[in-house]
Amino acid sequence: MHMKKQNIEKSTEGFTLLELLIVITIIAILSVALVFVLNPSETLAKSRDTQRLSDLSTLKTALGIYMTSTSTPTLDGTSVASPNDKCLGGVGTKTVFLSIDTGTAGGSITQTVYPTGFTAFSQTATASSSAQINGAGWIPVKLSALIGGSPISSMPVDPVNKITTALNAPTNAVLMYRYACRKTPSLGFEIASHLESSAYGVGGTDDKSAKDGGLNNNLYEVGTDMTILPNVNTF
């Protein structure tokens, strides 16, 4: 009877200090390993890159529908009487259109050194105007005029869509979308984005920019003409 009491008392004893230290150490190691494996900042960056890939695919499809459904496609916001003069091969101001707006996404770019072949950058005034599909959006194509309606409800913009470097020196690393068009010898367009994750970005394990068929390996590019945006770092 006395031995049974001793066994009961022993079984109700708590952890020793050494056992607690071992458990705490194991939990700490597992926590560090979990954070290392999950890498929250990389997970968020990869999620934004996934959105960028989806956005550019959506824009390419929408513009493709517009080009095949319109008798006189206007890819640059100029008049139907003299379309596409802001595109390469036109007689107007050759323009790279940017998804960042002057009101909320960093300000107005003051860069005066433009990518080869271009003489201007274009930004809309606000985030709401950037998203418009009536020709006043950051891509100045009037998707709303399509018979049957626009294939998209708003113009996608980069999930960060902000310039944090000097406004007079934007580079390929700025997290914004870029769009430009060509008038001759054949009508076409190109859209590009910088990918930021270590998975999809430059030098990543699945570097999308190096495999897209475009000229610039610092940008992920889609479009009907992958030679419009040049291989330079000044936009």
C-alpha positions in Angstrom: 0.0 0.0 0.0 2.9 2.3 0.8 4.6 1.6 -2.5 1.4 2.3 -4.4 1.2 5.8 -2.8 4.8 6.5 -3.8 4.1 5.6 -7.4 1.1 7.9 -7.5 3.1 10.8 -6.1 5.9 10.2 -8.6 3.5 10.2 -11.5 2.1 13.6 -10.6 5.5 15.3 -10.7 6.0 18.1 -13.3 8.7 18.5 -15.9 12.2 19.0 -14.7 14.0 22.2 -15.6 16.3 20.3 -18.0 13.2 18.8 -19.8 11.6 22.3 -20.1 14.8 23.7 -21.6 15.0 20.9 -24.1 11.4 21.4 -25.2 11.9 25.2 -25.4 15.0 24.7 -27.5 13.2 22.3 -29.9 10.3 24.8 -30.3 12.7 27.6 -31.0 14.6 25.6 -33.6 11.3 24.5 -35.3 10.1 28.1 -35.3 13.2 29.4 -37.0 13.1 26.6 -39.5 9.4 27.4 -40.2 10.1 31.1 -40.8 13.0 30.2 -43.0 10.9 27.7 -45.1 7.9 30.0 -45.3 9.8 33.3 -45.8 6.8 35.7 -45.5 8.4 38.5 -47.5 9.2 36.1 -50.4 5.7 34.6 -50.2 4.2 38.0 -50.6 6.6 39.0 -53.4 5.8 35.8 -55.3 2.0 36.4 -54.8 2.4 39.9 -56.3 4.4 38.4 -59.2 1.7 35.9 -59.8 -0.8 38.8 -60.1 1.5 40.5 -62.5 1.7 37.5 -64.7 -2.0 37.2 -64.7 -2.6 40.9 -65.3 -0.3 41.0 -68.3 -1.9 37.9 -69.8 -5.3 39.6 -69.3 -4.2 42.8 -70.9 -2.6 40.9 -73.9 -5.9 39.0 -74.5 -8.0 42.2 -74.1 -5.9 44.2 -76.6 -5.8 41.2 -79.0 -9.6 41.1 -79.0 -9.7 44.9 -79.6 -7.2 44.7 -82.5 -9.1 41.9 -84.2 -12.6 43.4 -83.6 -11.9 47.0 -84.7 -11.6 48.1 -88.3 -9.1 50.9 -87.4 -7.4 50.0 -84.1 -6.0 53.0 -82.2 -3.4 51.8 -79.7 -2.1 55.1 -78.5 -5.1 57.4 -77.8 -4.6 59.5 -80.9 -7.6 60.4 -83.2 -9.1 57.9 -85.6 -8.2 60.3 -88.4 -4.5 59.9 -87.6 -4.2 56.8 -85.5 -1.1 55.4 -83.7 1.2 58.4 -84.2 2.5 58.0 -80.7 3.6 54.5 -81.6 7.0 53.7 -83.1 6.8 54.5 -86.8 4.2 57.3 -86.2 4.9 61.0 -86.8 3.9 62.1 -83.3 5.6 61.9 -79.9 6.8 58.3 -79.4 5.5 57.4 -75.9 6.0 54.7 -73.3 2.8 54.6 -71.2 3.2 53.8 -67.5 0.7 52.4 -65.0 1.9 54.7 -62.1 -0.2 57.8 -61.8 1.0 61.3 -60.8 -1.5 61.7 -58.0 -0.9 58.7 -55.7 1.9 56.5 -57.1 5.0 58.6 -56.6 4.6 61.7 -58.7 5.3 62.8 -62.2 8.4 61.3 -63.8 10.8 64.0 -64.9 13.2 61.7 -66.8 14.5 63.3 -70.0 16.6 60.4 -71.2 14.1 58.1 -72.9 14.4 54.5 -74.2 15.8 54.3 -77.7 13.2 55.4 -80.2 10.9 57.1 -77.7 10.6 60.7 -76.7 8.1 60.8 -73.8 6.6 59.0 -70.8 2.8 59.1 -70.1 1.1 58.9 -66.8 -2.5 59.5 -65.8 -3.5 62.0 -63.0 -5.0 59.6 -60.5 -5.4 55.9 -59.7 -9.0 56.0 -60.7 -8.3 57.5 -64.1 -5.5 54.9 -64.6 -8.0 52.1 -64.4 -10.4 53.5 -67.0 -11.1 51.4 -70.1 -12.7 54.3 -72.2 -9.4 55.4 -73.7 -8.5 57.6 -70.7 -6.7 54.9 -68.8 -3.0 54.3 -68.4 -3.3 52.2 -71.6 -5.1 54.6 -73.9 -7.1 52.0 -75.8 -10.9 52.4 -75.9 -11.9 48.9 -75.0 -15.4 50.2 -73.9 -16.2 50.9 -77.6 -16.1 47.2 -78.5 -19.3 45.7 -79.7 -20.6 43.5 -76.9 -18.6 45.5 -74.4 -15.1 45.5 -73.0 -13.5 42.1 -72.2 -12.2 43.7 -68.9 -14.0 45.9 -66.4 -10.9 48.0 -65.4 -7.3 48.4 -66.6 -5.1 46.4 -64.3 -2.1 48.2 -62.6 0.9 46.8 -60.8 0.1 45.6 -57.2 2.7 48.0 -55.8 2.6 50.6 -58.6 4.9 53.1 -57.0 8.2 54.7 -57.9 10.6 54.9 -54.9 13.7 55.9 -56.8 14.4 59.4 -58.1 11.6 60.7 -60.4 14.3 61.8 -62.9 15.8 58.3 -63.1 13.3 55.5 -63.3 14.8 52.1 -64.0 13.6 48.6 -65.0 13.4 47.8 -61.2 10.5 50.2 -60.7 7.4 48.2 -59.8 5.0 49.5 -62.5 3.7 48.3 -65.8 4.9 49.7 -69.1 3.2 49.7 -72.5 4.2 50.8 -76.0 3.0 50.2 -79.5 4.3 50.1 -83.1 2.6 51.6 -86.1 4.8 50.3 -89.0 5.8 48.1 -90.6 2.9 46.3 -88.8 0.6 47.3 -85.9 1.5 45.8 -82.6 2.0 46.4 -78.9 4.1 45.2 -76.0 3.5 45.3 -72.2 6.2 44.7 -69.6 6.6 44.4 -65.8 9.5 43.9 -63.3 9.1 40.7 -61.3 10.4 41.0 -57.7 10.5 37.5 -56.2 13.6 35.3 -56.0 11.5 32.6 -57.7 10.3 34.5 -60.8 12.6 37.6 -60.8 15.9 38.1 -62.5 18.3 35.3 -61.8 15.5 33.4 -59.9 14.9 29.7 -59.8 12.1 30.2 -62.5 13.3 33.4 -64.1 10.3 34.4 -66.3 12.0 37.5 -67.8 14.7 35.4 -69.4 12.3 33.0 -71.0 9.5 35.3 -72.4 11.1 36.0 -75.8 11.4 39.7 -75.3 14.6 41.9 -75.6 14.9 43.0 -72.0 15.9 40.3 -69.5 15.2 42.6 -66.6 11.5 42.8 -67.5 8.8 40.2 -68.1 7.3 41.1 -71.5 4.1 40.1 -73.4 2.5 41.3 -76.6 2.2 40.9 -80.4 5.6 42.5 -81.0 8.3 41.7 -78.5 10.8 44.1 -80.1 9.1 47.4 -79.3 10.5 48.1 -75.8 14.3 48.2 -76.0 16.9 46.4 -73.9 17.8 49.4 -71.7 17.5 50.2 -68.0 16.1 53.7 -68.2 12.4 53.0 -67.8 
